[in-house]
Amino acid sequence: MSAQKYSTGIRWILYIVSFLFTLIGIVIGIVLMTRGDEESKAVGKNCIIAAIIGLVLGCVCYLLAMMMGVGASALPTGMLLLPIV
């Protein structure tokens, strides 16, 4: 068995960065996938998957927020500004 090139902690850091910062995650994934060893290719593939999941989840959350915002803006504006007396 050969020694691991990436420790478990480094892998998780790469996956979390890929999830939170999609563009950086895709770049990291592409760079790692171009390396020759199988471990780097697997980590790179997982980084790209994490980046895609982060992008999709971000889009879904954005769309839900927009739909909720549109529903709230349907109320008359004066009702939102009236103080409770």
N, C-alpha and C positions, 0 to 999 in steps of 0.2 A: 504494500500500500504506500503510495507516495504522499508526501506532506501536502497539506492544504496550502494553496496559494493565498486564499482569502479566508480570514478567520470568520467565525459566525457573527461577531460584532460588526466587522467591516461590511459584511453582506447586508445586515439589517440597516446599517447607516445608508448604504447605497440604495436599498429598496425604499426607505423612508424619503430620502432626497428625491428619488425618481417619482414617488407618489405625490409629493408636495410641489415639486418644481418640474412640470412635465417636459419642457424643452430640454432642461439639463439632464433629466432622466433618459430621454431618447438619445442624446449625444453620448452619455456614459454607456448606454446599452450598445450603440453602434461601435464605439471604440473598443469595448470589451469583446464584442462578437467578431471583430476583425483579428483578434489575437489567435494564435495557433492552438492553444491548449483547450481541452474540453471544459475544464472548470470555468475559465474566463467566458467561454461561449454560453455556458449555462447561466452564469451570473448576469451576463449582458442581456440574455433573453428574458430573464426574470425582471430586470430593470425596465425593459421596454414594456413588458406586460403591466408592471406597476404604474408606469407613466400613462399607459392607455386607460387603465382603470381609474386613475386619478383624474384624467381628462373627462371621461364619461361621467363620473360621479360629480365633478364640478359643474358640468353642463346641466345635469339633471337638477342639482341644487339651485343653479341660477334660474332655470326655467320655473321651478317651483316657487322661488322667491318672486319672480316676475308675475306669475299668476296670482299669488297671494297679494302682491302690491296692487295689481289691477283691481282685484276685488275690493280692497280697502279704499281705493280712490274713487269708487263708485258712490260713496257716501257724499252728501253735500259738504262742501268745505267748511261752511260755518259751524256745522255740528262738531267738527274736530277742534275748532278753536274756542268754542264756548267754555268758559270756566264753570265748574260745578258749584252752584250756589245753594 
